[in-house]
Amino acid sequence: MSIPQQSDTGSGPAPARVKLVGRALNVTVAHAPWLWPLLRRPMTSYFDGRATTWDERTGAPGADHLAPLALAVTKIDRRPERALDIGTGTGVAALFVAREFPRASVRGVDVSEEMIRQAKAKVGLDPEGRVDFRVADASALPYQDGDFDLVTLLNMPPFFAEIARVLRHGGHVIVAASSGDQTPFYTPDPVLERGFGRRGMVTVKAGRIGRGSYFVARKGE
Ligand SMILES: C[S@@+](CC[C@H](N)C(=O)[O-])C[C@H]1O[C@@H](n2cnc3c(N)ncnc32)[C@H](O)[C@@H]1O
């Protein structure tokens, strides 16, 4: 299977073929997550191969890339104590959350070892261990039920069941796409609403900023 060349599933415009393959992957993860084991290896090797140039090619650390996440965090009514960024790539969203919530401990996970290497290189001296990155698969997260009160996904397909499982009651999930519906890993709002709704979560807010989009839901108390 050929995984999309992106420009690069983040904030830049993506060619039609990339969007098509990215969307197909998203639909698979959202509706048939049991097929994910067939996709894991090509997906991982695709992102491993792009990790060292990811930030440069996608502008990941930049304001455009992060804008929908930055707006979405203003829609949650509680400051998180423990946050998890899934599909963290080079860690830009996790580091943004850590800056935004200076008292929160933040974890970032990705299936790609090379991406995690890049993310770890960005963590400076951190005696409190407030931010940490590790290799992990979003379909089987290495965390206990209810471990987090904020889960973020930036340009990443949603594994609904695992997100709902690791969220504490009253916790929030943010799904953001840097280029809105032009993002290859974009999940339409109705799919997010249904997927989270089936797991006892209610939609808080969905919106747009520039070319980006975000969706926020909360797990019932
Ligand atoms: C489009 S990139 C987005 C990276 C980062 N969030 C950003 O916006 O710059 C998608 C990331 O999700 C990771 N990924 C894809 N499927 C995953 C899974 N099942 N578990 C963990 N990470 C996954 C990929 O390795 C890749 O780093």
The ligand as an SDF file (V2000), in Angstrom:
LIG
                    3D

 27 29  0  0  0  0  0  0  0  0999 V2000
    0.0960   13.8910    9.8230 C   0  0  0  0  0  0  0  0  0  0  0  0
    1.1830   13.4500   11.0980 S   0  0  0  0  0  0  0  0  0  0  0  0
    0.8040   14.7040   12.3080 C   0  0  0  0  0  0  0  0  0  0  0  0
    1.9150   14.9260   13.2750 C   0  0  0  0  0  0  0  0  0  0  0  0
    1.6760   16.0850   14.2490 C   0  0  0  0  0  0  0  0  0  0  0  0
    0.5080   15.8540   15.0720 N   0  0  0  0  0  0  0  0  0  0  0  0
    1.5730   17.3700   13.4920 C   0  0  0  0  0  0  0  0  0  0  0  0
    0.4400   17.8750   13.2980 O   0  0  0  0  0  0  0  0  0  0  0  0
    2.6150   17.8750   13.0650 O   0  0  0  0  0  0  0  0  0  0  0  0
    0.3980   12.0070   11.7700 C   0  0  0  0  0  0  0  0  0  0  0  0
    1.2300   11.3390   12.8390 C   0  0  0  0  0  0  0  0  0  0  0  0
    0.4500   10.3090   13.4160 O   0  0  0  0  0  0  0  0  0  0  0  0
    1.2460    9.1810   13.6230 C   0  0  0  0  0  0  0  0  0  0  0  0
    0.3510    8.0200   13.6850 N   0  0  0  0  0  0  0  0  0  0  0  0
   -0.4070    7.5000   12.6960 C   0  0  0  0  0  0  0  0  0  0  0  0
   -1.1040    6.4540   13.1370 N   0  0  0  0  0  0  0  0  0  0  0  0
   -0.7890    6.3130   14.4500 C   0  0  0  0  0  0  0  0  0  0  0  0
   -1.2040    5.3990   15.4690 C   0  0  0  0  0  0  0  0  0  0  0  0
   -2.0580    4.4170   15.2350 N   0  0  0  0  0  0  0  0  0  0  0  0
   -0.6770    5.5510   16.7000 N   0  0  0  0  0  0  0  0  0  0  0  0
    0.2060    6.5480   16.9810 C   0  0  0  0  0  0  0  0  0  0  0  0
    0.6220    7.4280   16.0540 N   0  0  0  0  0  0  0  0  0  0  0  0
    0.1320    7.3160   14.8050 C   0  0  0  0  0  0  0  0  0  0  0  0
    2.2160    9.1730   12.4540 C   0  0  0  0  0  0  0  0  0  0  0  0
    3.3700    8.4250   12.7160 O   0  0  0  0  0  0  0  0  0  0  0  0
    2.4850   10.6670   12.3030 C   0  0  0  0  0  0  0  0  0  0  0  0
    3.5960   11.0790   13.0620 O   0  0  0  0  0  0  0  0  0  0  0  0
  1  2  1  0
  2  3  1  0
  2 10  1  0
  3  4  1  0
  4  5  1  0
  5  6  1  0
  5  7  1  0
  7  8  2  0
  7  9  1  0
 10 11  1  0
 11 12  1  0
 11 26  1  0
 12 13  1  0
 13 14  1  0
 13 24  1  0
 14 15  1  0
 14 23  1  0
 15 16  2  0
 16 17  1  0
 17 18  1  0
 17 23  2  0
 18 19  1  0
 18 20  2  0
 20 21  1  0
 21 22  2  0
 22 23  1  0
 24 25  1  0
 24 26  1  0
 26 27  1  0
M  CHG  2   2   1   9  -1
M  END
$$$$
